[in-house]
Amino acid sequence: MLHSLQFRWLNNLLGLFYPNLCLACGRNLPPRQEGICISCRYKLPKTNFHLEAENAFTERFWGRTPLQAGAAFLYFTKGGRAQRLIHHLKYEGKREVGAYLGQLYGRSLNEAPVFRETALILPVPLHPRKQHQRGYNQSALFARGLSESMGIPWLPNGLKRTAYTATQTKKSRLERFDNVEKAFMVPQPEKIKNQHVLLVDDVITTGATLEACALKILEIPGTKVSMATIAIAQ
């Protein structure tokens, strides 16, 4: 009994200096719980696209890129939980968000036969200058989480960004694609040959960046491409 009280006192004291907060709502988490609180996990705006062969994700690539499957974990809305999570991941150094969401979504993707057929996960890369500024690639953290829960390997540097492109904000789909069309390369094609690749990114808007990466992968003999993102912008 005394030991239990001491542990609780120590836990409360540590919580004052190192609060364990929900990554989605910012409220205190119960002891020994990490990531997202039960309430937020229940309220996450899940798409369930992985259960549908054709969905709002795959529609963005019709007539553009041959996909085996495509899905996003969450709907991205302004001020919503998905936006808060991605803001933490990209701009507040909360690296754990990427791996945590990858682990959650990987369990769901394992429910879909097509995604279970993927053999290698590749994250959309950042330009080295951008990655140096941020300190990490948020899509790579998501890829790592997916790899852990899906039980398939991932290659942090399977794709390389060779051009520092202008921001995609406020560009049309065609302008976005023109902006990134020649920005990527596959440095070691022998590692990707004959693989069903799961290409992953944080958010899909028009899909221009994912399309440019997929087309580079599909230049390699025997490859197939599926895609997954943390969120989809509506």
N, C-alpha and C positions, 0 to 999 in steps of 0.2 A: 504494500500500500504506500509506504513512504517512498519507495523507488519510483512508483508510478506518479506520485505527486511531484517529485523532483524532476522527472522527465518532462512532465507537462509544464512546469515552471520554466525549465530551460528552453523548451520549444516556444513558449510564449515570448520569452526574452529575445530569442533569435528572431522571432517574427517582427519585433519592433525595428530591428536593424536590417533584416533581410526578409521583407515580406514575401510570402508565396502567393502571388496573385494570378487570377484567371487571365489567360492571354487574350480572351475575347471581350470580357466585360470589366476587368480590372479589380474585381472584388476578391477578398481574401479566400483562399482555398482551405479546405479542411486539412488537418495534419496528414502527411503521407500521400496526399493527392497532388498530382502535378499536371500541368498543361491547361486544360480547359475544364471548367466546373461542369457538373452533371447537368445543370440547367441549360448552359450554353451549348453543350454537346447535343442535347435534345433539340435545341432551337436552331442549330446550324442549318442554313438554307441549302440543303443537299439537292442536287439535280437528279440523281439516280439515272443519269445518261448511260452508265455502263450496262444497264439492263435492257437497253434499246439499241438495235443495230443501226437505225437511222434516228438521229436526234438533232437538236439545235447546234450542237458542236460539229457533227459531220457535215451538216448542210453548208457550212461556211467553206467547205473544200470541194463541193460538187463541181465537176468540170475543171478542177484546178490541180488536185493532187490525189492519186489513188491511195485511199486509206483502208486498212483492214478493220480498224475500230478507232473511235475517238470519244473522249468523255472529259468532263470537268467535274470536280468534286462539289463545288459550291457556286451558287449564283452570287455575282458581285453587284452590289447596289450601294449607292452613295450613303455613307453613314451606317452601313450594315455591319454585321459581324465579320463577314469575309473581308471587307475593306480594312477593318481594324486589325485583323490578323495579318494581312499582307503589309499594312503600314508598319506594324511591329517588326515584321521580318525584313523588310527592305530598308527602312530608314531609322530604326531604333536599335539595331544590332541584336535583335532577339533571334539568334540563329536556331534556337531550339524549336521555334514555330515551324520551320520548314520540315525538319525531320519528323516532328510530331504529326503534322498533317499528312506527310507521306506514309507514315505507319498506319494512320487511320484509314486513308484511302486505299492503301494496298490491300487491306483486309477485304474491302468492298470489291476491288478489281478481281480478286481471286474467286469471286462468285460468278464471274462472266467467263465462259469458255474461251472466247477470243483473246482476252487479256491474259489468261493463263498460258496461252501459246507463245507469248512474247519471251524472248531469250536474253535480251540485253537492253539495259536502260541507258539512254543518253540524255543529259540535260542540255538545254539551249545555253550556249556559252555567252559570257560577257566579254567585251573587249578587255585585254589586260589592263589598260589604263582605268577603265571603269571598275574592274574587280579590285584593283589596288586602292582606289578611292573608298570603296565600300568595305573591303577586307575579305569578301567572300562572294560566292555566286549563290544567290537564293534558290535558283532552280536546281543546283547541285545538291543542296541540303534536302530539298523535296525528293530528288532522285534517290538519295541515300536512304531516306525513310521508306520509300517504296521498295527499294531493294531488300531491306531488312524484313519487311512484312510479306513480300511476295516470294522471297527466296530465290531471286535471280540476280546476276551480277550487274554492276553499273560501271561505266567508264567516265570518270570526271572530265577527261580531256579527249573524249571520242570525237567531238566537234571542236573546231577552232574558229574564233571570230578574227578575221584578218583586217577588217575596216572599222574605224570608229565612225559610226553613222550618227546623223543628227537625230534629235528626239523625234519619236513617232507621234507625239501628242498633236492632235488637231489635223493630222494628215488623213487623206482618204485612203481606202483600201489599196488602190492602184499606186498612189504616192508612197504608201508604206512599203509595198512590195518593191518598187523601184529603188527605195532607200536601202533595202537589205539584200537585193537580189544576188549580188556578188560579194557579200560580206562574210561568207562562211566557207570552210573547207574541211575535209576529212583527212587528218594528218597520217593516220595509219589504217588505210582501207582494208588491209588483210584481217584486221580484228573484227570487222563488221561484215565481211563477205558472207553471204548465205545466211544471214541472221534476220530474225523478225525483231525489229528494233521498236522499243517503246520510247518515243521522243517526248520529253516533258519540259514544261515551262511553268511560270507562276500564274499568269493571267492571259487568256486569249481575248483579243478584241476583234480585229479583222482576220487574224490568222496569218498575216503576211510573214512574220518572222518564222513561225512554225513551217509555213510552206517553203520558204527559202531553204531551211535546214533539211526538210524532208526530201526536196528535189536533189540535194547534194548526196544524201544517203542512198537514194534510189538510183544514182548513177553507178553504184557499186553492184556487181553481179550477184544475183540471188537474194537481194534484200527485199524486205517488206517493212512497212511502217504503220504503227499505231501511235496514237497520241493521248496524253493526259495532262491536265493542268489543275492547279489548285482551284481556280475560279474562272468563270466566263462572264464577261461584261455584256449586259443586255442592251 
